[in-house]
Amino acid sequence: MHVPVELIYKDVYLDKCYEIDLLVEDEILVEVKSCEEISPIFTAQVITYLKLYNKVLGYLINFNVPLLKNGFKRIVNNF
């Protein structure tokens, strides 16, 4: 289920809405990918979502790996 995130800049609502792939217990953001390798732009995407949604912890998961444990990347905001 995608979770919409409105874009607000300096208390002004902009006509743009991002969608988080998954929000667990209203605390942990999960962004799911299936690609050859995790690009830095995907990490930046999760950091942006963390900042916009005011959350601390996010996971970037790539399902296109031989072992799923190698496809996890933990991202922490403001630390």
PyMOL Python script that loads the backbone (N, CA, C, O; Angstrom):
from pymol import cmd

cmd.read_pdbstr("""\
ATOM      1  N   MET A   1       0.834  -1.183   0.000  1.00  0.00           N
ATOM      2  CA  MET A   1       0.000   0.000   0.000  1.00  0.00           C
ATOM      3  C   MET A   1       0.874   1.240   0.000  1.00  0.00           C
ATOM      4  O   MET A   1       1.734   1.391   0.868  1.00  0.00           O
ATOM      5  N   HIS A   2       0.671   2.108  -0.937  1.00  0.00           N
ATOM      6  CA  HIS A   2       1.441   3.344  -1.015  1.00  0.00           C
ATOM      7  C   HIS A   2       0.857   4.379  -0.056  1.00  0.00           C
ATOM      8  O   HIS A   2      -0.358   4.513   0.085  1.00  0.00           O
ATOM      9  N   VAL A   3       1.761   5.103   0.597  1.00  0.00           N
ATOM     10  CA  VAL A   3       1.360   6.131   1.557  1.00  0.00           C
ATOM     11  C   VAL A   3       1.731   7.484   0.973  1.00  0.00           C
ATOM     12  O   VAL A   3       2.912   7.734   0.730  1.00  0.00           O
ATOM     13  N   PRO A   4       0.763   8.371   0.738  1.00  0.00           N
ATOM     14  CA  PRO A   4       1.077   9.675   0.148  1.00  0.00           C
ATOM     15  C   PRO A   4       1.756  10.615   1.148  1.00  0.00           C
ATOM     16  O   PRO A   4       1.432  10.621   2.336  1.00  0.00           O
ATOM     17  N   VAL A   5       2.696  11.401   0.647  1.00  0.00           N
ATOM     18  CA  VAL A   5       3.384  12.415   1.446  1.00  0.00           C
ATOM     19  C   VAL A   5       3.287  13.730   0.695  1.00  0.00           C
ATOM     20  O   VAL A   5       3.799  13.847  -0.419  1.00  0.00           O
ATOM     21  N   GLU A   6       2.634  14.724   1.294  1.00  0.00           N
ATOM     22  CA  GLU A   6       2.510  16.031   0.655  1.00  0.00           C
ATOM     23  C   GLU A   6       3.813  16.809   0.794  1.00  0.00           C
ATOM     24  O   GLU A   6       4.512  16.698   1.802  1.00  0.00           O
ATOM     25  N   LEU A   7       4.120  17.573  -0.200  1.00  0.00           N
ATOM     26  CA  LEU A   7       5.330  18.380  -0.210  1.00  0.00           C
ATOM     27  C   LEU A   7       5.005  19.772   0.326  1.00  0.00           C
ATOM     28  O   LEU A   7       4.183  20.495  -0.238  1.00  0.00           O
ATOM     29  N   ILE A   8       5.670  20.134   1.432  1.00  0.00           N
ATOM     30  CA  ILE A   8       5.465  21.434   2.069  1.00  0.00           C
ATOM     31  C   ILE A   8       6.820  22.140   2.135  1.00  0.00           C
ATOM     32  O   ILE A   8       7.800  21.580   2.626  1.00  0.00           O
ATOM     33  N   TYR A   9       6.859  23.370   1.637  1.00  0.00           N
ATOM     34  CA  TYR A   9       8.088  24.148   1.674  1.00  0.00           C
ATOM     35  C   TYR A   9       7.788  25.491   2.316  1.00  0.00           C
ATOM     36  O   TYR A   9       6.974  26.261   1.806  1.00  0.00           O
ATOM     37  N   LYS A  10       8.442  25.771   3.428  1.00  0.00           N
ATOM     38  CA  LYS A  10       8.243  27.013   4.180  1.00  0.00           C
ATOM     39  C   LYS A  10       6.758  27.278   4.437  1.00  0.00           C
ATOM     40  O   LYS A  10       6.247  28.361   4.149  1.00  0.00           O
ATOM     41  N   ASP A  11       6.084  26.277   4.978  1.00  0.00           N
ATOM     42  CA  ASP A  11       4.660  26.335   5.332  1.00  0.00           C
ATOM     43  C   ASP A  11       3.730  26.558   4.139  1.00  0.00           C
ATOM     44  O   ASP A  11       2.582  26.965   4.321  1.00  0.00           O
ATOM     45  N   VAL A  12       4.206  26.298   2.933  1.00  0.00           N
ATOM     46  CA  VAL A  12       3.381  26.416   1.737  1.00  0.00           C
ATOM     47  C   VAL A  12       3.203  25.023   1.140  1.00  0.00           C
ATOM     48  O   VAL A  12       4.181  24.342   0.830  1.00  0.00           O
ATOM     49  N   TYR A  13       1.955  24.609   0.983  1.00  0.00           N
ATOM     50  CA  TYR A  13       1.676  23.315   0.369  1.00  0.00           C
ATOM     51  C   TYR A  13       1.883  23.425  -1.142  1.00  0.00           C
ATOM     52  O   TYR A  13       1.248  24.242  -1.809  1.00  0.00           O
ATOM     53  N   LEU A  14       2.778  22.592  -1.667  1.00  0.00           N
ATOM     54  CA  LEU A  14       3.041  22.584  -3.100  1.00  0.00           C
ATOM     55  C   LEU A  14       2.179  21.515  -3.758  1.00  0.00           C
ATOM     56  O   LEU A  14       1.779  20.545  -3.114  1.00  0.00           O
ATOM     57  N   ASP A  15       1.903  21.691  -5.006  1.00  0.00           N
ATOM     58  CA  ASP A  15       1.040  20.767  -5.732  1.00  0.00           C
ATOM     59  C   ASP A  15       1.835  19.540  -6.177  1.00  0.00           C
ATOM     60  O   ASP A  15       1.914  19.236  -7.368  1.00  0.00           O
ATOM     61  N   LYS A  16       2.418  18.847  -5.213  1.00  0.00           N
ATOM     62  CA  LYS A  16       3.216  17.654  -5.494  1.00  0.00           C
ATOM     63  C   LYS A  16       3.019  16.684  -4.345  1.00  0.00           C
ATOM     64  O   LYS A  16       2.984  17.085  -3.182  1.00  0.00           O
ATOM     65  N   CYS A  17       2.893  15.426  -4.670  1.00  0.00           N
ATOM     66  CA  CYS A  17       2.707  14.413  -3.640  1.00  0.00           C
ATOM     67  C   CYS A  17       3.594  13.208  -3.964  1.00  0.00           C
ATOM     68  O   CYS A  17       3.509  12.651  -5.058  1.00  0.00           O
ATOM     69  N   TYR A  18       4.429  12.812  -3.032  1.00  0.00           N
ATOM     70  CA  TYR A  18       5.257  11.623  -3.189  1.00  0.00           C
ATOM     71  C   TYR A  18       4.537  10.444  -2.550  1.00  0.00           C
ATOM     72  O   TYR A  18       3.638  10.628  -1.729  1.00  0.00           O
ATOM     73  N   GLU A  19       4.934   9.236  -2.928  1.00  0.00           N
ATOM     74  CA  GLU A  19       4.322   8.050  -2.355  1.00  0.00           C
ATOM     75  C   GLU A  19       5.380   7.136  -1.775  1.00  0.00           C
ATOM     76  O   GLU A  19       6.281   6.679  -2.478  1.00  0.00           O
ATOM     77  N   ILE A  20       5.260   6.876  -0.488  1.00  0.00           N
ATOM     78  CA  ILE A  20       6.123   5.918   0.200  1.00  0.00           C
ATOM     79  C   ILE A  20       5.566   4.534  -0.087  1.00  0.00           C
ATOM     80  O   ILE A  20       4.350   4.344  -0.084  1.00  0.00           O
ATOM     81  N   ASP A  21       6.439   3.565  -0.333  1.00  0.00           N
ATOM     82  CA  ASP A  21       5.961   2.212  -0.624  1.00  0.00           C
ATOM     83  C   ASP A  21       5.267   1.582   0.574  1.00  0.00           C
ATOM     84  O   ASP A  21       4.225   0.942   0.428  1.00  0.00           O
ATOM     85  N   LEU A  22       5.845   1.764   1.761  1.00  0.00           N
ATOM     86  CA  LEU A  22       5.289   1.113   2.939  1.00  0.00           C
ATOM     87  C   LEU A  22       5.657   1.910   4.182  1.00  0.00           C
ATOM     88  O   LEU A  22       6.777   2.408   4.296  1.00  0.00           O
ATOM     89  N   LEU A  23       4.724   2.030   5.103  1.00  0.00           N
ATOM     90  CA  LEU A  23       4.965   2.680   6.386  1.00  0.00           C
ATOM     91  C   LEU A  23       4.573   1.685   7.471  1.00  0.00           C
ATOM     92  O   LEU A  23       3.404   1.320   7.591  1.00  0.00           O
ATOM     93  N   VAL A  24       5.550   1.246   8.260  1.00  0.00           N
ATOM     94  CA  VAL A  24       5.326   0.217   9.272  1.00  0.00           C
ATOM     95  C   VAL A  24       5.097   0.878  10.623  1.00  0.00           C
ATOM     96  O   VAL A  24       5.941   1.629  11.112  1.00  0.00           O
ATOM     97  N   GLU A  25       3.941   0.587  11.224  1.00  0.00           N
ATOM     98  CA  GLU A  25       3.581   1.079  12.556  1.00  0.00           C
ATOM     99  C   GLU A  25       3.735   2.595  12.682  1.00  0.00           C
ATOM    100  O   GLU A  25       4.013   3.102  13.768  1.00  0.00           O
ATOM    101  N   ASP A  26       3.558   3.313  11.579  1.00  0.00           N
ATOM    102  CA  ASP A  26       3.668   4.770  11.541  1.00  0.00           C
ATOM    103  C   ASP A  26       5.034   5.269  12.010  1.00  0.00           C
ATOM    104  O   ASP A  26       5.154   6.407  12.462  1.00  0.00           O
ATOM    105  N   GLU A  27       6.063   4.425  11.906  1.00  0.00           N
ATOM    106  CA  GLU A  27       7.400   4.784  12.374  1.00  0.00           C
ATOM    107  C   GLU A  27       8.509   4.512  11.350  1.00  0.00           C
ATOM    108  O   GLU A  27       9.442   5.306  11.234  1.00  0.00           O
ATOM    109  N   ILE A  28       8.421   3.417  10.619  1.00  0.00           N
ATOM    110  CA  ILE A  28       9.518   2.985   9.754  1.00  0.00           C
ATOM    111  C   ILE A  28       9.088   3.054   8.294  1.00  0.00           C
ATOM    112  O   ILE A  28       8.094   2.447   7.897  1.00  0.00           O
ATOM    113  N   LEU A  29       9.855   3.806   7.500  1.00  0.00           N
ATOM    114  CA  LEU A  29       9.607   3.907   6.063  1.00  0.00           C
ATOM    115  C   LEU A  29      10.311   2.767   5.336  1.00  0.00           C
ATOM    116  O   LEU A  29      11.451   2.431   5.659  1.00  0.00           O
ATOM    117  N   VAL A  30       9.641   2.179   4.366  1.00  0.00           N
ATOM    118  CA  VAL A  30      10.239   1.123   3.561  1.00  0.00           C
ATOM    119  C   VAL A  30      10.057   1.483   2.095  1.00  0.00           C
ATOM    120  O   VAL A  30       8.934   1.689   1.633  1.00  0.00           O
ATOM    121  N   GLU A  31      11.154   1.556   1.373  1.00  0.00           N
ATOM    122  CA  GLU A  31      11.136   1.798  -0.065  1.00  0.00           C
ATOM    123  C   GLU A  31      11.653   0.534  -0.742  1.00  0.00           C
ATOM    124  O   GLU A  31      12.740   0.052  -0.422  1.00  0.00           O
ATOM    125  N   VAL A  32      10.878   0.002  -1.671  1.00  0.00           N
ATOM    126  CA  VAL A  32      11.181  -1.273  -2.306  1.00  0.00           C
ATOM    127  C   VAL A  32      11.647  -1.034  -3.743  1.00  0.00           C
ATOM    128  O   VAL A  32      11.046  -0.257  -4.484  1.00  0.00           O
ATOM    129  N   LYS A  33      12.723  -1.715  -4.118  1.00  0.00           N
ATOM    130  CA  LYS A  33      13.263  -1.623  -5.473  1.00  0.00           C
ATOM    131  C   LYS A  33      13.577  -3.027  -5.980  1.00  0.00           C
ATOM    132  O   LYS A  33      13.677  -3.977  -5.204  1.00  0.00           O
ATOM    133  N   SER A  34      13.731  -3.136  -7.290  1.00  0.00           N
ATOM    134  CA  SER A  34      14.219  -4.350  -7.923  1.00  0.00           C
ATOM    135  C   SER A  34      15.123  -3.910  -9.065  1.00  0.00           C
ATOM    136  O   SER A  34      14.671  -3.717 -10.193  1.00  0.00           O
ATOM    137  N   CYS A  35      16.407  -3.755  -8.756  1.00  0.00           N
ATOM    138  CA  CYS A  35      17.351  -3.224  -9.732  1.00  0.00           C
ATOM    139  C   CYS A  35      18.701  -3.921  -9.567  1.00  0.00           C
ATOM    140  O   CYS A  35      18.927  -4.634  -8.589  1.00  0.00           O
ATOM    141  N   GLU A  36      19.588  -3.710 -10.527  1.00  0.00           N
ATOM    142  CA  GLU A  36      20.902  -4.350 -10.492  1.00  0.00           C
ATOM    143  C   GLU A  36      21.704  -3.966  -9.253  1.00  0.00           C
ATOM    144  O   GLU A  36      22.313  -4.820  -8.608  1.00  0.00           O
ATOM    145  N   GLU A  37      21.699  -2.688  -8.929  1.00  0.00           N
ATOM    146  CA  GLU A  37      22.406  -2.213  -7.738  1.00  0.00           C
ATOM    147  C   GLU A  37      21.696  -0.987  -7.190  1.00  0.00           C
ATOM    148  O   GLU A  37      20.958  -0.310  -7.906  1.00  0.00           O
ATOM    149  N   ILE A  38      21.925  -0.714  -5.925  1.00  0.00           N
ATOM    150  CA  ILE A  38      21.314   0.443  -5.273  1.00  0.00           C
ATOM    151  C   ILE A  38      22.083   1.695  -5.666  1.00  0.00           C
ATOM    152  O   ILE A  38      23.264   1.832  -5.348  1.00  0.00           O
ATOM    153  N   SER A  39      21.424   2.588  -6.343  1.00  0.00           N
ATOM    154  CA  SER A  39      22.017   3.841  -6.776  1.00  0.00           C
ATOM    155  C   SER A  39      21.932   4.864  -5.639  1.00  0.00           C
ATOM    156  O   SER A  39      21.012   4.799  -4.824  1.00  0.00           O
ATOM    157  N   PRO A  40      22.875   5.802  -5.572  1.00  0.00           N
ATOM    158  CA  PRO A  40      22.789   6.848  -4.547  1.00  0.00           C
ATOM    159  C   PRO A  40      21.504   7.667  -4.619  1.00  0.00           C
ATOM    160  O   PRO A  40      21.076   8.231  -3.612  1.00  0.00           O
ATOM    161  N   ILE A  41      20.887   7.739  -5.789  1.00  0.00           N
ATOM    162  CA  ILE A  41      19.638   8.490  -5.915  1.00  0.00           C
ATOM    163  C   ILE A  41      18.518   7.824  -5.115  1.00  0.00           C
ATOM    164  O   ILE A  41      17.621   8.512  -4.627  1.00  0.00           O
ATOM    165  N   PHE A  42      18.554   6.504  -4.973  1.00  0.00           N
ATOM    166  CA  PHE A  42      17.550   5.802  -4.172  1.00  0.00           C
ATOM    167  C   PHE A  42      17.723   6.107  -2.687  1.00  0.00           C
ATOM    168  O   PHE A  42      16.744   6.257  -1.956  1.00  0.00           O
ATOM    169  N   THR A  43      18.969   6.196  -2.254  1.00  0.00           N
ATOM    170  CA  THR A  43      19.247   6.571  -0.870  1.00  0.00           C
ATOM    171  C   THR A  43      18.763   7.994  -0.613  1.00  0.00           C
ATOM    172  O   THR A  43      18.149   8.269   0.418  1.00  0.00           O
ATOM    173  N   ALA A  44      19.040   8.893  -1.547  1.00  0.00           N
ATOM    174  CA  ALA A  44      18.572  10.276  -1.414  1.00  0.00           C
ATOM    175  C   ALA A  44      17.049  10.339  -1.382  1.00  0.00           C
ATOM    176  O   ALA A  44      16.474  11.165  -0.673  1.00  0.00           O
ATOM    177  N   GLN A  45      16.403   9.479  -2.138  1.00  0.00           N
ATOM    178  CA  GLN A  45      14.945   9.422  -2.152  1.00  0.00           C
ATOM    179  C   GLN A  45      14.406   9.061  -0.767  1.00  0.00           C
ATOM    180  O   GLN A  45      13.464   9.693  -0.289  1.00  0.00           O
ATOM    181  N   VAL A  46      14.990   8.058  -0.124  1.00  0.00           N
ATOM    182  CA  VAL A  46      14.539   7.645   1.212  1.00  0.00           C
ATOM    183  C   VAL A  46      14.814   8.746   2.228  1.00  0.00           C
ATOM    184  O   VAL A  46      13.976   9.003   3.093  1.00  0.00           O
ATOM    185  N   ILE A  47      15.964   9.399   2.143  1.00  0.00           N
ATOM    186  CA  ILE A  47      16.279  10.498   3.060  1.00  0.00           C
ATOM    187  C   ILE A  47      15.273  11.637   2.891  1.00  0.00           C
ATOM    188  O   ILE A  47      14.833  12.227   3.878  1.00  0.00           O
ATOM    189  N   THR A  48      14.912  11.943   1.659  1.00  0.00           N
ATOM    190  CA  THR A  48      13.897  12.971   1.403  1.00  0.00           C
ATOM    191  C   THR A  48      12.570  12.589   2.025  1.00  0.00           C
ATOM    192  O   THR A  48      11.927  13.420   2.668  1.00  0.00           O
ATOM    193  N   TYR A  49      12.147  11.346   1.846  1.00  0.00           N
ATOM    194  CA  TYR A  49      10.898  10.877   2.442  1.00  0.00           C
ATOM    195  C   TYR A  49      10.946  10.957   3.966  1.00  0.00           C
ATOM    196  O   TYR A  49       9.964  11.347   4.598  1.00  0.00           O
ATOM    197  N   LEU A  50      12.078  10.592   4.554  1.00  0.00           N
ATOM    198  CA  LEU A  50      12.218  10.668   6.017  1.00  0.00           C
ATOM    199  C   LEU A  50      12.055  12.104   6.500  1.00  0.00           C
ATOM    200  O   LEU A  50      11.390  12.355   7.506  1.00  0.00           O
ATOM    201  N   LYS A  51      12.654  13.030   5.794  1.00  0.00           N
ATOM    202  CA  LYS A  51      12.553  14.436   6.181  1.00  0.00           C
ATOM    203  C   LYS A  51      11.141  14.975   5.993  1.00  0.00           C
ATOM    204  O   LYS A  51      10.620  15.679   6.859  1.00  0.00           O
ATOM    205  N   LEU A  52      10.522  14.646   4.861  1.00  0.00           N
ATOM    206  CA  LEU A  52       9.176  15.141   4.590  1.00  0.00           C
ATOM    207  C   LEU A  52       8.150  14.564   5.554  1.00  0.00           C
ATOM    208  O   LEU A  52       7.211  15.256   5.948  1.00  0.00           O
ATOM    209  N   TYR A  53       8.319  13.317   5.931  1.00  0.00           N
ATOM    210  CA  TYR A  53       7.352  12.645   6.790  1.00  0.00           C
ATOM    211  C   TYR A  53       7.744  12.746   8.261  1.00  0.00           C
ATOM    212  O   TYR A  53       7.027  12.265   9.139  1.00  0.00           O
ATOM    213  N   ASN A  54       8.896  13.380   8.523  1.00  0.00           N
ATOM    214  CA  ASN A  54       9.390  13.594   9.883  1.00  0.00           C
ATOM    215  C   ASN A  54       9.554  12.273  10.642  1.00  0.00           C
ATOM    216  O   ASN A  54       9.063  12.117  11.760  1.00  0.00           O
ATOM    217  N   LYS A  55      10.253  11.333  10.010  1.00  0.00           N
ATOM    218  CA  LYS A  55      10.538  10.032  10.606  1.00  0.00           C
ATOM    219  C   LYS A  55      12.042   9.853  10.737  1.00  0.00           C
ATOM    220  O   LYS A  55      12.818  10.557  10.091  1.00  0.00           O
ATOM    221  N   VAL A  56      12.446   8.913  11.574  1.00  0.00           N
ATOM    222  CA  VAL A  56      13.866   8.711  11.854  1.00  0.00           C
ATOM    223  C   VAL A  56      14.463   7.541  11.073  1.00  0.00           C
ATOM    224  O   VAL A  56      15.598   7.635  10.606  1.00  0.00           O
ATOM    225  N   LEU A  57      13.725   6.448  10.923  1.00  0.00           N
ATOM    226  CA  LEU A  57      14.288   5.219  10.374  1.00  0.00           C
ATOM    227  C   LEU A  57      13.617   4.819   9.069  1.00  0.00           C
ATOM    228  O   LEU A  57      12.394   4.860   8.941  1.00  0.00           O
ATOM    229  N   GLY A  58      14.448   4.430   8.098  1.00  0.00           N
ATOM    230  CA  GLY A  58      13.934   3.944   6.824  1.00  0.00           C
ATOM    231  C   GLY A  58      14.786   2.807   6.307  1.00  0.00           C
ATOM    232  O   GLY A  58      15.973   2.711   6.618  1.00  0.00           O
ATOM    233  N   TYR A  59      14.172   1.949   5.519  1.00  0.00           N
ATOM    234  CA  TYR A  59      14.878   0.834   4.888  1.00  0.00           C
ATOM    235  C   TYR A  59      14.679   0.912   3.384  1.00  0.00           C
ATOM    236  O   TYR A  59      13.578   1.157   2.893  1.00  0.00           O
ATOM    237  N   LEU A  60      15.767   0.697   2.672  1.00  0.00           N
ATOM    238  CA  LEU A  60      15.750   0.579   1.226  1.00  0.00           C
ATOM    239  C   LEU A  60      16.015  -0.888   0.926  1.00  0.00           C
ATOM    240  O   LEU A  60      17.070  -1.418   1.275  1.00  0.00           O
ATOM    241  N   ILE A  61      15.056  -1.546   0.278  1.00  0.00           N
ATOM    242  CA  ILE A  61      15.170  -2.980   0.037  1.00  0.00           C
ATOM    243  C   ILE A  61      15.206  -3.244  -1.457  1.00  0.00           C
ATOM    244  O   ILE A  61      14.314  -2.831  -2.198  1.00  0.00           O
ATOM    245  N   ASN A  62      16.258  -3.944  -1.893  1.00  0.00           N
ATOM    246  CA  ASN A  62      16.404  -4.345  -3.287  1.00  0.00           C
ATOM    247  C   ASN A  62      16.150  -5.849  -3.373  1.00  0.00           C
ATOM    248  O   ASN A  62      16.863  -6.642  -2.759  1.00  0.00           O
ATOM    249  N   PHE A  63      15.124  -6.235  -4.144  1.00  0.00           N
ATOM    250  CA  PHE A  63      14.774  -7.645  -4.263  1.00  0.00           C
ATOM    251  C   PHE A  63      15.529  -8.357  -5.382  1.00  0.00           C
ATOM    252  O   PHE A  63      15.394  -9.571  -5.536  1.00  0.00           O
ATOM    253  N   ASN A  64      16.312  -7.631  -6.155  1.00  0.00           N
ATOM    254  CA  ASN A  64      17.046  -8.224  -7.272  1.00  0.00           C
ATOM    255  C   ASN A  64      18.464  -8.616  -6.841  1.00  0.00           C
ATOM    256  O   ASN A  64      19.444  -8.181  -7.446  1.00  0.00           O
ATOM    257  N   VAL A  65      18.564  -9.434  -5.801  1.00  0.00           N
ATOM    258  CA  VAL A  65      19.848  -9.920  -5.289  1.00  0.00           C
ATOM    259  C   VAL A  65      19.718 -11.414  -5.007  1.00  0.00           C
ATOM    260  O   VAL A  65      18.622 -11.894  -4.719  1.00  0.00           O
ATOM    261  N   PRO A  66      20.831 -12.159  -5.086  1.00  0.00           N
ATOM    262  CA  PRO A  66      20.758 -13.599  -4.804  1.00  0.00           C
ATOM    263  C   PRO A  66      20.329 -13.915  -3.369  1.00  0.00           C
ATOM    264  O   PRO A  66      19.548 -14.840  -3.142  1.00  0.00           O
ATOM    265  N   LEU A  67      20.839 -13.146  -2.403  1.00  0.00           N
ATOM    266  CA  LEU A  67      20.452 -13.304  -0.996  1.00  0.00           C
ATOM    267  C   LEU A  67      19.768 -12.021  -0.543  1.00  0.00           C
ATOM    268  O   LEU A  67      20.353 -10.941  -0.617  1.00  0.00           O
ATOM    269  N   LEU A  68      18.544 -12.140  -0.080  1.00  0.00           N
ATOM    270  CA  LEU A  68      17.766 -10.957   0.287  1.00  0.00           C
ATOM    271  C   LEU A  68      18.451 -10.120   1.369  1.00  0.00           C
ATOM    272  O   LEU A  68      18.314  -8.897   1.380  1.00  0.00           O
ATOM    273  N   LYS A  69      19.182 -10.765   2.274  1.00  0.00           N
ATOM    274  CA  LYS A  69      19.860 -10.004   3.333  1.00  0.00           C
ATOM    275  C   LYS A  69      20.884  -9.026   2.761  1.00  0.00           C
ATOM    276  O   LYS A  69      21.233  -8.046   3.419  1.00  0.00           O
ATOM    277  N   ASN A  70      21.367  -9.280   1.549  1.00  0.00           N
ATOM    278  CA  ASN A  70      22.309  -8.361   0.896  1.00  0.00           C
ATOM    279  C   ASN A  70      21.612  -7.194   0.211  1.00  0.00           C
ATOM    280  O   ASN A  70      22.272  -6.275  -0.273  1.00  0.00           O
ATOM    281  N   GLY A  71      20.295  -7.225   0.165  1.00  0.00           N
ATOM    282  CA  GLY A  71      19.542  -6.159  -0.493  1.00  0.00           C
ATOM    283  C   GLY A  71      18.985  -5.117   0.444  1.00  0.00           C
ATOM    284  O   GLY A  71      18.277  -4.211   0.004  1.00  0.00           O
ATOM    285  N   PHE A  72      19.292  -5.222   1.756  1.00  0.00           N
ATOM    286  CA  PHE A  72      18.779  -4.271   2.734  1.00  0.00           C
ATOM    287  C   PHE A  72      19.763  -3.142   2.973  1.00  0.00           C
ATOM    288  O   PHE A  72      20.967  -3.373   3.083  1.00  0.00           O
ATOM    289  N   LYS A  73      19.249  -1.911   3.053  1.00  0.00           N
ATOM    290  CA  LYS A  73      20.073  -0.773   3.441  1.00  0.00           C
ATOM    291  C   LYS A  73      19.272   0.029   4.477  1.00  0.00           C
ATOM    292  O   LYS A  73      18.150   0.461   4.211  1.00  0.00           O
ATOM    293  N   ARG A  74      19.858   0.216   5.644  1.00  0.00           N
ATOM    294  CA  ARG A  74      19.224   0.947   6.735  1.00  0.00           C
ATOM    295  C   ARG A  74      19.648   2.402   6.649  1.00  0.00           C
ATOM    296  O   ARG A  74      20.836   2.699   6.525  1.00  0.00           O
ATOM    297  N   ILE A  75      18.684   3.308   6.715  1.00  0.00           N
ATOM    298  CA  ILE A  75      18.950   4.743   6.615  1.00  0.00           C
ATOM    299  C   ILE A  75      18.330   5.440   7.800  1.00  0.00           C
ATOM    300  O   ILE A  75      17.143   5.271   8.079  1.00  0.00           O
ATOM    301  N   VAL A  76      19.137   6.232   8.507  1.00  0.00           N
ATOM    302  CA  VAL A  76      18.685   6.946   9.689  1.00  0.00           C
ATOM    303  C   VAL A  76      18.750   8.453   9.419  1.00  0.00           C
ATOM    304  O   VAL A  76      19.757   8.958   8.924  1.00  0.00           O
ATOM    305  N   ASN A  77      17.685   9.151   9.744  1.00  0.00           N
ATOM    306  CA  ASN A  77      17.597  10.588   9.519  1.00  0.00           C
ATOM    307  C   ASN A  77      18.080  11.344  10.754  1.00  0.00           C
ATOM    308  O   ASN A  77      17.757  10.968  11.880  1.00  0.00           O
ATOM    309  N   ASN A  78      18.849  12.404  10.545  1.00  0.00           N
ATOM    310  CA  ASN A  78      19.313  13.312  11.612  1.00  0.00           C
ATOM    311  C   ASN A  78      20.242  12.675  12.622  1.00  0.00           C
ATOM    312  O   ASN A  78      20.197  13.029  13.800  1.00  0.00           O
ATOM    313  N   PHE A  79      21.085  11.745  12.198  1.00  0.00           N
ATOM    314  CA  PHE A  79      22.089  11.181  13.113  1.00  0.00           C
ATOM    315  C   PHE A  79      23.422  11.134  12.442  1.00  0.00           C
ATOM    316  O   PHE A  79      24.402  10.693  13.043  1.00  0.00           O
TER     317      PHE A  79
END
""", "prot")
cmd.dss("prot")
cmd.show_as("cartoon", "prot")
cmd.util.cbc("prot")
cmd.orient("prot")
